[in-house]
């Protein structure tokens, strides 16, 4: 049930962030990110992580050229007990 609620939230946020860039001079997008560790990370943390976000800002200089910046953050969590 939690996965269904998360999927619906992701779908709503995605639909809200869709923009028609032809009529705009700037664009700002905020997204909710989920991740699955792979490679060596998967050996240490095997669980899926729904904790992440990213933000992007873009300026359209003309019809064929834009400039922007993007930043993101993702967390993988593993509870360790009994270690000192």
N, C-alpha and C positions, 0 to 999 in steps of 0.2 A: 504494500500500500504506500509506503514511504517513497519507493522508486517511482510509482505512478504520479504522486504529488510533485516530486522533483522534476519529472519529465514534463508535466504540464506547466510548471513554473518556467522551465527552460524554454518551452515553446512560446509562451506568452512574452517573455523578455526578448526572444529572438524576433518575434513579429513586431514588437514595439520599436526595436532598433533598426528595422528596415527603413531606408530613406531613399527618396528620389534625388540623386546627386546632381542631376542636370540643372536644376533650378537653384541650387544652393552654392554658396561660396565657401562654407565651412561645414564640417561634420564632426559630431562627437558620438562615440559608441561605447557603451558599457556592457560587458558580457559576463555571465556566470560560467565558470569553467569546471569541468570534471576531468579526472585523469586516472589512468591505469598504469602503474609502474611496470617497466619492462627492463630487460637486460639485468645488470647487476642490482639495480634498485629492487627488482621483483624478488630477488633472493632474500633481501633484507625485509622488505615490506611487500607482502603479497596482496594487500587489499586495495580495492578501488577507493579513490578519494574524491568526495564531492566538494572539497574546500578550495575554491579558487575564484579569481576574478581577473578581468583585464579591462583596460580603458584605452581608447584610441582617439586622437584628435587629428583632423586632416583639413588642410587648406587647399582649395582648388585654385591654381594659378591661371589656368585657362582650360579649354575643353580637353586637352590631351596631357596635362601635367598637374600633379598635385604633390604636396609636401606635408609630412605629418610625423607624429610620434606615437609610440605605443608602449604601454607598461603592463606587466602582468604579475600575478602572484599565485602560487600553488603550494599547498601543504599536504604532505603525507604524514600520517600519524601512526605510531606503533607504541602501545603501552608495554613497558618493561617492568616486571615486578621481581623482587628477590635478588636484585643485583646491587652491589654497594659501590 
